[in-house]
Each structure stands twice: as C-alpha cells, then as structure tokens.
C-alpha cells in the first residue's frame, strides 16, 4: 500500500473540496479551507518538502465534487516495436499520453496526444486496459492525485517523428530493449502488458 499519510491527506483534500463545492455558510467555508491547508501540509511533511504552498496551490485548482483524474496512454506498434517518447521534465521515456480534456472522449485524447507528442498519426483500435494508478501492483510512485489511466492500442497511420514542447525524443523500442521509463507515467509491467495485448488481439480489456 502507499503510505498511510498520503491516503489520509488525499481523503482530507477530497473532503475539503466537496465541502467547498456545496457549503453555503461562510464559517463552514473557512473550516473547509483550513482542512485543505492541513491536507497540503500533511502531504508536504510526508514527502519531506519544506514548503506546502505548491501543493496547496495544486489543491486550489481542483473544484467541484472530488473524483479521480482521467489520463490516457497510447500503445502504438511498428511490427514488434512500441512507440515511446522522452519527457522533457525528467528526460525519461513513456507511452504518449496525458490528461483527457473536457469535451474529448478518451480515444480522441489518446490520438491527439500521440500526434502532439510524437508527430505520428494513429487510429485507436482497442481499449486494452483501464487501471487505477493508486494501486501498488502497477509500480507507480506515490502521487498527490488519484488517477485512472486508459490504455489504448493504436494503429499507425502516418506522420513522422517530431519532438514537441513536452518531448525531446521519439523512437520505437523492442520489448527487451526498453529505455529507462518515467514511472509516474508508465511502468515496465504496463508496457510489457501492451506487448501481450498486441500479440493477443482477442484478449479482453484488463481492468482493476
């Protein structure tokens, strides 16, 4: 399991966000804002950070009823090689992907992210997996937000490798020659599972 302090801090943040979304009394609002501040302080202390303000600012951007965030990752194959992009933020590699924008379906978001981050044009063919990133079995490090990720198998249709504002490398890799991965985004177990889905197209969607 992820650290107990992280689970508590995220639950307190959700309580404060829900309270701020629906409360009418100004005194209640002050109480929920204090709960939010304490949740940020708890998370910063648990993570060994000196300043809780960046986390508090992150919490303030979350409004309305608290639910997990939705992200997408695209598994694009060229024969037996998978497409990966190198993130500028940590110089590590990942499946193309990102957040689902309001107004987009998950599959459209996956197609867009591939184009923006790699330069390739693809067609989403199958929802291969829908995972709760919070579960330890996937190997992600602890995150301040609760995230669900949809993994799509995509068919390569055209385009060419192009770096972007977010990526500084684009390439295809064989399963036994993967580079170092950006673990907050994707893990070796997940990439291997995409190879398994690619080799077994009749497999059903995997989910938690």
Backbone as CSV, one residue per row, in Angstrom:
resi,resn,N_x,N_y,N_z,CA_x,CA_y,CA_z,C_x,C_y,C_z
1,UNK,0.836,-1.201,0.000,0.000,0.000,0.000,0.868,1.248,0.000
2,UNK,0.348,2.343,-0.587,1.035,3.610,-0.498,1.014,4.089,0.946
3,UNK,1.900,5.018,1.333,1.977,5.472,2.725,0.615,5.912,3.260
4,UNK,0.381,5.585,4.531,-0.902,5.927,5.140,-1.126,7.437,5.162
5,UNK,-0.038,8.202,5.364,-0.183,9.651,5.399,-0.684,10.193,4.060
6,UNK,-0.266,9.561,2.953,-0.706,10.015,1.635,-2.191,9.722,1.442
7,UNK,-2.625,8.530,1.848,-4.038,8.188,1.744,-4.899,9.147,2.560
8,UNK,-4.450,9.460,3.785,-5.207,10.382,4.640,-5.235,11.784,4.048
9,UNK,-4.082,12.254,3.582,-4.017,13.606,3.033,-4.935,13.756,1.829
10,UNK,-4.978,12.757,0.965,-5.851,12.843,-0.211,-7.325,12.774,0.186
11,UNK,-7.632,11.982,1.217,-9.019,11.922,1.681,-9.452,13.247,2.296
12,UNK,-8.574,13.854,3.091,-8.898,15.162,3.665,-9.059,16.218,2.577
13,UNK,-8.198,16.147,1.549,-8.331,17.094,0.449,-9.669,16.920,-0.246
14,UNK,-10.100,15.661,-0.451,-11.389,15.413,-1.101,-12.541,15.923,-0.244
15,UNK,-12.450,15.720,1.080,-13.490,16.241,1.981,-13.573,17.757,1.867
16,UNK,-12.424,18.425,1.865,-12.427,19.887,1.770,-12.960,20.357,0.424
17,UNK,-12.575,19.675,-0.656,-13.046,20.070,-1.993,-14.550,19.908,-2.111
18,UNK,-15.072,18.788,-1.618,-16.519,18.576,-1.665,-17.249,19.589,-0.809
19,UNK,-16.694,19.866,0.377,-17.324,20.849,1.255,-17.361,22.228,0.631
20,UNK,-16.253,22.639,0.014,-16.194,23.953,-0.616,-17.123,24.041,-1.824
21,UNK,-17.385,22.912,-2.460,-18.261,22.903,-3.633,-19.720,23.142,-3.258
22,UNK,-20.116,22.728,-2.047,-21.542,22.738,-1.717,-21.921,23.581,-0.500
23,UNK,-20.948,24.006,0.297,-21.317,24.730,1.519,-21.823,26.130,1.189
24,UNK,-22.724,26.634,2.014,-23.292,27.976,1.862,-22.843,28.917,2.976
25,UNK,-22.610,28.354,4.134,-22.254,29.156,5.305,-20.784,29.597,5.214
26,UNK,-20.504,30.894,5.398,-19.108,31.368,5.307,-18.205,30.766,6.373
27,UNK,-18.765,30.432,7.536,-17.953,29.810,8.581,-17.569,28.383,8.191
28,UNK,-18.502,27.680,7.543,-18.175,26.349,7.040,-17.085,26.433,5.975
29,UNK,-17.168,27.469,5.130,-16.147,27.628,4.086,-14.769,27.797,4.712
30,UNK,-14.689,28.585,5.769,-13.411,28.765,6.449,-12.889,27.442,6.991
31,UNK,-13.790,26.628,7.531,-13.367,25.337,8.083,-12.846,24.416,6.975
32,UNK,-13.540,24.373,5.838,-13.087,23.508,4.747,-11.774,24.015,4.145
33,UNK,-11.594,25.328,4.103,-10.326,25.869,3.625,-9.192,25.498,4.563
34,UNK,-9.475,25.452,5.864,-8.464,25.042,6.829,-8.145,23.552,6.671
35,UNK,-9.158,22.739,6.425,-8.912,21.312,6.175,-8.030,21.147,4.938
36,UNK,-8.284,21.938,3.904,-7.467,21.872,2.688,-6.021,22.267,2.976
37,UNK,-5.853,23.329,3.781,-4.498,23.759,4.135,-3.765,22.667,4.916
38,UNK,-4.462,22.042,5.861,-3.849,20.989,6.660,-3.520,19.761,5.806
39,UNK,-4.384,19.452,4.836,-4.105,18.324,3.945,-2.832,18.587,3.142
40,UNK,-2.671,19.825,2.673,-1.460,20.179,1.929,-0.230,20.100,2.820
41,UNK,-0.357,20.563,4.054,0.764,20.498,4.991,1.120,19.053,5.323
42,UNK,0.103,18.196,5.492,0.333,16.789,5.772,1.074,16.122,4.615
43,UNK,0.652,16.435,3.395,1.282,15.823,2.233,2.715,16.313,2.077
44,UNK,2.950,17.599,2.281,4.302,18.145,2.163,5.225,17.558,3.225
45,UNK,4.731,17.436,4.451,5.542,16.866,5.531,5.878,15.406,5.245
46,UNK,4.880,14.645,4.800,5.117,13.240,4.498,6.107,13.044,3.365
47,UNK,6.103,13.983,2.402,7.004,13.871,1.253,8.374,14.487,1.522
48,UNK,8.547,15.066,2.728,9.826,15.662,3.072,10.067,17.011,2.433
49,UNK,8.997,17.739,2.107,9.125,19.061,1.497,9.106,20.146,2.559
50,UNK,9.830,21.227,2.302,9.893,22.330,3.260,8.722,23.292,3.132
51,UNK,8.089,23.304,1.976,7.041,24.286,1.683,5.801,23.563,1.187
52,UNK,4.661,23.834,1.817,3.408,23.206,1.401,2.625,24.051,0.410
53,UNK,3.080,25.279,0.125,2.311,26.176,-0.745,2.105,25.621,-2.161
54,UNK,3.133,25.009,-2.795,2.868,24.454,-4.135,1.771,23.395,-4.129
55,UNK,1.724,22.566,-3.096,0.673,21.551,-3.010,-0.674,22.215,-2.753
56,UNK,-0.696,23.229,-1.880,-1.941,23.950,-1.624,-2.450,24.601,-2.900
57,UNK,-1.549,25.191,-3.679,-1.955,25.800,-4.958,-2.529,24.747,-5.897
58,UNK,-1.938,23.547,-5.892,-2.469,22.458,-6.714,-3.872,22.089,-6.262
59,UNK,-4.078,21.974,-4.955,-5.403,21.644,-4.426,-6.433,22.702,-4.803
60,UNK,-6.035,23.958,-4.823,-6.976,25.042,-5.121,-7.482,24.997,-6.553
61,UNK,-6.733,24.339,-7.433,-7.197,24.249,-8.827,-8.288,23.196,-8.983
62,UNK,-8.447,22.318,-7.979,-9.460,21.273,-8.044,-10.764,21.793,-7.441
63,UNK,-11.792,21.900,-8.248,-13.070,22.438,-7.787,-14.190,21.466,-8.144
64,UNK,-15.341,21.638,-7.503,-16.456,20.737,-7.729,-16.278,19.468,-6.925
65,UNK,-17.140,18.496,-7.162,-17.073,17.235,-6.421,-15.780,16.495,-6.765
66,UNK,-15.077,16.017,-5.757,-13.778,15.382,-5.959,-13.936,13.981,-6.555
67,UNK,-13.311,13.756,-7.682,-13.284,12.430,-8.330,-11.868,12.194,-8.842
68,UNK,-11.492,10.949,-9.146,-10.176,10.700,-9.740,-10.024,11.419,-11.081
69,UNK,-8.792,11.802,-11.400,-8.498,12.387,-12.702,-8.333,11.263,-13.719
70,UNK,-8.617,11.566,-14.992,-8.550,10.571,-16.058,-7.413,10.918,-17.021
71,UNK,-6.534,9.950,-17.210,-5.462,10.103,-18.185,-5.530,9.003,-19.231
72,UNK,-4.771,9.173,-20.317,-4.714,8.159,-21.373,-3.258,7.882,-21.734
73,UNK,-3.003,6.665,-22.194,-1.712,6.282,-22.766,-1.989,5.483,-24.028
74,UNK,-1.163,5.701,-25.049,-1.357,5.039,-26.340,-0.210,4.069,-26.615
75,UNK,-0.565,2.829,-26.938,0.413,1.819,-27.326,0.373,1.683,-28.842
76,UNK,1.399,2.211,-29.493,1.477,2.229,-30.961,2.627,1.315,-31.367
77,UNK,2.350,0.364,-32.238,3.362,-0.615,-32.625,3.754,-0.480,-34.093
78,UNK,5.039,-0.638,-34.342,5.588,-0.802,-35.685,6.218,-2.182,-35.699
79,UNK,5.500,-3.145,-36.242,5.863,-4.558,-36.152,5.962,-4.958,-34.673
80,UNK,7.133,-5.334,-34.189,7.248,-5.749,-32.794,7.966,-4.712,-31.947
81,UNK,7.821,-3.459,-32.324,8.422,-2.366,-31.551,7.319,-1.401,-31.123
82,UNK,7.481,-0.839,-29.930,6.474,0.058,-29.381,6.994,1.495,-29.378
83,UNK,6.097,2.437,-29.625,6.443,3.852,-29.675,6.560,4.424,-28.267
84,UNK,7.685,5.078,-28.001,7.888,5.785,-26.731,8.376,7.198,-27.026
85,UNK,8.064,8.108,-26.123,8.540,9.486,-26.227,9.302,9.835,-24.948
86,UNK,10.287,10.702,-25.079,11.095,11.107,-23.926,10.580,12.444,-23.381
87,UNK,10.168,12.443,-22.128,9.625,13.630,-21.488,10.736,14.641,-21.179
88,UNK,10.488,15.898,-21.498,11.466,16.932,-21.185,11.610,17.138,-19.677
89,UNK,10.525,16.909,-18.931,10.550,17.198,-17.494,11.540,16.327,-16.739
90,UNK,11.656,15.048,-17.101,12.559,14.161,-16.362,13.533,13.400,-17.255
91,UNK,13.480,13.650,-18.567,14.378,13.014,-19.536,14.217,11.493,-19.562
92,UNK,13.051,11.003,-19.163,12.754,9.577,-19.179,11.649,9.293,-20.199
93,UNK,11.458,8.025,-20.525,10.590,7.642,-21.631,9.237,7.149,-21.148
94,UNK,8.227,7.311,-22.005,6.872,6.900,-21.667,6.065,6.637,-22.936
95,UNK,4.958,5.934,-22.788,3.976,5.879,-23.863,3.399,7.278,-24.049
96,UNK,3.136,7.710,-25.280,2.490,9.007,-25.469,1.169,9.053,-24.706
97,UNK,0.877,10.195,-24.106,-0.371,10.304,-23.365,-0.432,11.562,-22.528
98,UNK,-1.527,11.678,-21.779,-1.738,12.846,-20.936,-3.150,12.846,-20.393
99,UNK,-3.583,14.018,-19.941,-4.929,14.159,-19.383,-5.978,14.158,-20.486
100,UNK,-7.176,13.728,-20.148,-8.323,13.831,-21.050,-8.938,15.213,-20.875
101,UNK,-9.022,15.974,-21.957,-9.607,17.312,-21.886,-11.133,17.233,-21.833
102,UNK,-11.740,18.232,-21.220,-13.193,18.345,-21.230,-13.662,18.473,-22.680
103,UNK,-14.646,17.675,-23.050,-15.163,17.687,-24.413,-14.578,16.604,-25.295
104,UNK,-13.497,15.954,-24.835,-12.884,14.867,-25.600,-13.318,13.516,-25.053
105,UNK,-13.481,12.545,-25.925,-13.594,11.164,-25.476,-12.180,10.662,-25.188
106,UNK,-12.019,9.629,-24.361,-10.667,9.118,-24.090,-9.910,8.701,-25.344
107,UNK,-10.592,8.059,-26.304,-9.885,7.613,-27.505,-9.387,8.797,-28.328
108,UNK,-10.188,9.846,-28.429,-9.764,11.050,-29.163,-8.585,11.703,-28.458
109,UNK,-8.615,11.703,-27.120,-7.499,12.263,-26.361,-6.215,11.483,-26.639
110,UNK,-6.316,10.156,-26.711,-5.132,9.340,-26.985,-4.562,9.652,-28.367
111,UNK,-5.436,9.756,-29.363,-4.999,10.077,-30.726,-4.304,11.444,-30.753
112,UNK,-4.914,12.421,-30.089,-4.340,13.773,-30.056,-2.972,13.787,-29.386
113,UNK,-2.855,13.088,-28.254,-1.595,13.081,-27.525,-0.475,12.453,-28.353
114,UNK,-0.770,11.392,-29.089,0.250,10.785,-29.942,0.735,11.789,-30.980
115,UNK,-0.195,12.475,-31.625,0.168,13.455,-32.653,0.985,14.593,-32.063
116,UNK,0.549,15.118,-30.916,1.226,16.264,-30.312,2.614,15.900,-29.789
117,UNK,2.753,14.700,-29.224,3.999,14.352,-28.549,4.997,13.621,-29.447
118,UNK,4.523,13.022,-30.552,5.444,12.237,-31.380,5.459,12.635,-32.852
119,UNK,4.389,13.255,-33.329,4.280,13.581,-34.747,3.583,12.519,-35.567
120,UNK,3.283,11.372,-34.967,2.641,10.284,-35.706,1.116,10.391,-35.657
121,UNK,0.495,9.916,-36.739,-0.959,9.853,-36.825,-1.400,8.414,-36.578
122,UNK,-2.396,8.244,-35.715,-2.824,6.887,-35.348,-4.344,6.817,-35.297
123,UNK,-4.814,5.589,-35.230,-6.227,5.314,-35.027,-6.354,4.402,-33.810
124,UNK,-7.167,4.799,-32.835,-7.386,3.968,-31.652,-8.237,2.765,-32.034
125,UNK,-7.726,1.560,-31.762,-8.401,0.338,-32.177,-9.012,-0.445,-31.016
126,UNK,-8.455,-0.315,-29.821,-8.917,-1.153,-28.718,-8.546,-0.526,-27.385
127,UNK,-9.505,-0.544,-26.442,-9.194,-0.197,-25.058,-8.558,-1.429,-24.423
128,UNK,-7.242,-1.410,-24.268,-6.524,-2.586,-23.777,-6.594,-2.716,-22.267
129,UNK,-6.582,-1.581,-21.558,-6.569,-1.643,-20.092,-7.116,-0.351,-19.508
130,UNK,-7.717,-0.479,-18.322,-8.187,0.689,-17.571,-7.733,0.474,-16.128
131,UNK,-6.734,1.253,-15.711,-6.055,0.985,-14.449,-6.200,2.124,-13.449
132,UNK,-6.241,1.726,-12.175,-6.188,2.657,-11.051,-4.718,2.835,-10.703
133,UNK,-4.179,4.000,-10.987,-2.755,4.238,-10.781,-2.376,4.201,-9.303
134,UNK,-3.361,4.267,-8.427,-3.091,4.306,-6.999,-2.715,2.931,-6.436
135,UNK,-2.968,1.865,-7.191,-2.694,0.528,-6.682,-1.206,0.202,-6.813
136,UNK,-0.643,-0.360,-5.755,0.786,-0.643,-5.733,1.219,-1.631,-6.807
137,UNK,0.300,-2.490,-7.245,0.705,-3.563,-8.164,1.204,-3.039,-9.498
138,UNK,0.906,-1.788,-9.831,1.361,-1.239,-11.100,2.744,-0.615,-11.016
139,UNK,3.246,-0.355,-9.818,4.616,0.124,-9.668,4.818,1.609,-9.799
140,UNK,3.731,2.409,-9.757,3.885,3.857,-9.796,4.340,4.383,-8.439
141,UNK,5.124,5.459,-8.415,5.439,6.104,-7.141,4.207,6.821,-6.608
142,UNK,4.173,7.157,-5.303,3.032,7.898,-4.752,2.825,9.227,-5.471
143,UNK,1.555,9.566,-5.705,1.199,10.796,-6.395,0.214,11.599,-5.549
144,UNK,0.208,12.933,-5.670,-0.734,13.730,-4.880,-2.180,13.563,-5.321
145,UNK,-2.407,13.117,-6.554,-3.760,12.968,-7.072,-4.095,11.501,-7.300
146,UNK,-5.374,11.181,-7.256,-5.852,9.832,-7.555,-6.172,9.798,-9.046
147,UNK,-5.528,8.886,-9.784,-5.585,8.908,-11.243,-6.023,7.556,-11.788
148,UNK,-6.957,7.574,-12.738,-7.287,6.413,-13.550,-6.659,6.631,-14.932
149,UNK,-6.094,5.569,-15.511,-5.471,5.686,-16.830,-6.053,4.653,-17.786
150,UNK,-6.471,5.128,-18.959,-6.980,4.253,-20.025,-5.861,4.032,-21.044
151,UNK,-5.551,2.769,-21.324,-4.512,2.403,-22.282,-5.179,1.914,-23.575
152,UNK,-4.828,2.558,-24.684,-5.402,2.196,-25.984,-4.335,1.593,-26.891
153,UNK,-4.685,0.489,-27.564,-3.874,0.010,-28.669,-4.232,0.832,-29.899
154,UNK,-3.222,1.387,-30.537,-3.464,2.277,-31.669,-2.722,1.783,-32.907
155,UNK,-3.355,1.991,-34.047,-2.780,1.588,-35.326,-2.062,2.773,-35.955
156,UNK,-0.813,2.552,-36.371,-0.024,3.597,-37.002,-0.561,3.879,-38.401
157,UNK,-0.856,5.171,-38.686,-1.458,5.534,-39.968,-0.576,6.463,-40.814
158,UNK,0.394,7.120,-40.195,1.218,8.054,-40.961,1.986,8.990,-40.056
159,UNK,2.522,10.048,-40.655,3.290,11.015,-39.899,4.756,10.640,-39.810
160,UNK,5.490,11.418,-39.029,6.917,11.190,-38.841,7.317,11.698,-37.465
161,UNK,8.424,11.166,-36.950,8.874,11.532,-35.608,9.250,13.004,-35.525
162,UNK,8.619,13.705,-34.581,8.887,15.128,-34.363,8.887,15.389,-32.860
163,UNK,9.933,16.038,-32.365,9.936,16.455,-30.962,8.896,17.552,-30.756
164,UNK,8.488,17.727,-29.493,7.463,18.717,-29.189,7.890,19.553,-27.988
165,UNK,6.999,20.439,-27.541,7.277,21.233,-26.351,7.432,20.356,-25.117
166,UNK,6.795,19.175,-25.126,6.831,18.296,-23.963,7.815,17.147,-24.110
167,UNK,8.240,16.858,-25.347,9.082,15.688,-25.575,10.373,16.064,-26.304
168,UNK,11.460,15.339,-25.977,12.758,15.604,-26.594,13.311,14.356,-27.276
169,UNK,12.440,13.421,-27.566,12.857,12.204,-28.249,11.656,11.373,-28.632
170,UNK,11.726,10.715,-29.769,10.651,9.854,-30.265,11.300,8.649,-30.927
171,UNK,10.907,7.435,-30.504,11.517,6.258,-31.116,10.665,5.019,-30.829
172,UNK,10.937,3.954,-31.591,10.297,2.656,-31.376,11.312,1.722,-30.718
173,UNK,10.824,0.903,-29.761,11.720,0.038,-28.994,11.185,-1.386,-28.953
174,UNK,12.122,-2.336,-29.003,11.765,-3.737,-28.815,11.521,-4.001,-27.333
175,UNK,10.775,-5.068,-27.049,10.361,-5.341,-25.672,11.548,-5.553,-24.739
176,UNK,12.598,-6.174,-25.213,13.748,-6.456,-24.351,14.820,-5.373,-24.416
177,UNK,14.493,-4.236,-25.047,15.460,-3.136,-25.149,14.813,-1.799,-24.783
178,UNK,13.958,-1.825,-23.762,13.280,-0.600,-23.348,14.242,0.340,-22.639
179,UNK,14.114,1.641,-22.839,14.927,2.612,-22.098,14.361,2.802,-20.692
180,UNK,15.012,3.630,-19.893,14.501,3.945,-18.557,13.173,4.688,-18.693
181,UNK,12.167,4.209,-17.963,10.814,4.748,-18.093,10.512,5.780,-17.018
182,UNK,9.619,6.713,-17.352,9.117,7.722,-16.416,8.016,7.079,-15.585
183,UNK,8.348,6.599,-14.402,7.436,5.769,-13.618,6.157,6.475,-13.168
184,UNK,6.141,7.793,-12.950,4.840,8.403,-12.662,3.852,8.272,-13.818
185,UNK,4.369,8.041,-15.025,3.514,7.987,-16.209,3.214,6.553,-16.652
186,UNK,4.228,5.712,-16.687,4.038,4.334,-17.141,5.122,3.466,-16.521
187,UNK,4.806,2.190,-16.330,5.756,1.279,-15.688,6.128,0.145,-16.642
188,UNK,7.252,-0.544,-16.376,7.642,-1.672,-17.233,6.565,-2.756,-17.320
189,UNK,5.875,-3.022,-16.211,4.814,-4.027,-16.224,3.714,-3.632,-17.204
190,UNK,3.351,-2.361,-17.219,2.295,-1.899,-18.117,2.729,-1.960,-19.578
191,UNK,3.967,-1.564,-19.860,4.459,-1.628,-21.237,4.505,-3.079,-21.713
192,UNK,4.982,-3.988,-20.863,5.000,-5.400,-21.218,3.588,-5.905,-21.506
193,UNK,2.623,-5.442,-20.712,1.249,-5.883,-20.914,0.704,-5.387,-22.251
194,UNK,1.161,-4.226,-22.704,0.737,-3.740,-24.012,1.305,-4.633,-25.120
195,UNK,2.547,-5.111,-24.957,3.090,-6.076,-25.918,2.242,-7.347,-25.934
196,UNK,1.828,-7.796,-24.742,0.995,-9.004,-24.658,-0.332,-8.806,-25.382
197,UNK,-0.948,-7.631,-25.197,-2.207,-7.342,-25.896,-1.982,-7.274,-27.410
198,UNK,-0.863,-6.691,-27.802,-0.551,-6.592,-29.232,-0.442,-7.971,-29.859
199,UNK,0.161,-8.924,-29.130,0.338,-10.284,-29.652,-0.921,-11.137,-29.506
200,UNK,-1.861,-10.661,-28.685,-3.093,-11.419,-28.442,-4.294,-10.491,-28.631
201,UNK,-4.626,-10.149,-29.867,-5.668,-9.152,-30.128,-7.048,-9.547,-29.625
202,UNK,-7.271,-10.823,-29.361,-8.596,-11.257,-28.881,-8.738,-11.100,-27.368
203,UNK,-7.670,-10.732,-26.689,-7.766,-10.558,-25.240,-8.803,-9.498,-24.888
204,UNK,-9.539,-9.696,-23.786,-10.459,-8.649,-23.320,-9.690,-7.521,-22.642
205,UNK,-10.382,-6.441,-22.404,-9.779,-5.303,-21.696,-9.386,-5.713,-20.282
206,UNK,-8.195,-5.317,-19.865,-7.748,-5.538,-18.496,-8.195,-4.359,-17.629
207,UNK,-8.582,-4.654,-16.399,-9.010,-3.547,-15.528,-8.838,-3.947,-14.071
208,UNK,-8.805,-2.939,-13.208,-8.692,-3.153,-11.765,-10.069,-3.326,-11.144
